[in-house]
Amino acid sequence: MAHMISKKYDAVQHFLFSTEADYADRIGRIHYPLAIVFAYLLIVKVLGPLIMKPLKPFKLNGLLIAFNVVIIFWNAYISYSIFSYLYGAVKEGRLCSVNTTDEYYNNIYRIMWSFYLSKYVDLLDTFFFVLRKKQRQVSFLHVFHHSSVIVIVWGLIRTMSTGHYTCVAVGFNSFVHVCTYSYYALSAYGGKMQDIMHSKKIYITFLQVLQFWIVLAYMMWTKVSGCEVINVWNVVLAVFLLSLMLLFADFYAKNYRKKKE
C-alpha cells in the first residue's frame, strides 16, 4: 500500500514539476483528463447543488479576489510569453517556417504546459459558484467551456500539434482571461464597484466572441496560404473554437440585444 502511494506521489510530482522537455509523454493518456472532467461535472451539476440545498450560501469575497488575482497574473505571464515568441518569429521572418530542431518545442511546450495546468485551476471558478449557490451561472456554456478546453489542450500537447495558430489561440485566450478575471476580481468587492462592473460585462462577452473570430481567421489564412499544415487535431481545435464562438454569440444576443430592444 505504501509503495503504491509513493508511486502515485512520484507520478504527480513528475506531472507537475518535471523539467523534462518530453511533454507528450509526460502528459499521460486521455483517461486522466477525462476522469477529472467527469468528476468536475458530477460535483458541479449533481453532488454540489444537492449538498448545498439545505445550506446557506458561503460568502467568499476575500477568497475570490485572491483567486482571481492569481489567475490574472498567471494568464498575463502566458500571454506575454506567447506574443513575445511570435514577435521574435516575425522579426526573424520564420512565422511560416517552424523549425522543430531549434528551441521552439522547449519554449512553446513549456508555455503550453503552464496553460494546460491553468485550465485545471480554472475549474475552481465553478466550485465557487456552487458554494455561493449561484447555480444559474453554472450554465451549459460555462461547464462546456471549462471542461472541453482541458481535453483539447491535452490533445494539442499529446500530438505535438502546436503550430503558430495554436500560439495565437493560447495568447489571445490568456489575454481574454486577464480581462475576464479582472472583471471578476473587481466585482467581488461588491457594492458600487459590482454595479459599475456589471455594466461593463457586455464588453467582456464581446471580447470573448472576438477572440474566436481572430483565431479562426488566422487558422484559415495559414491553411490557404500554405503557411502551415493543419492536422486532424487542429481540425478538432477549429470545430471547438467555432462551437464556442456560436455559444458565446448566442449568449451575447440573448443577454444584451434583447435588453436593447
Summary of the structure (lengths in Angstrom):
residues: 261
radius of gyration: 19.6
end to end distance: 64.2
largest distance: 64.9
contacts: 734
relative contact order: 0.11
helix: 79%
strand: 0%
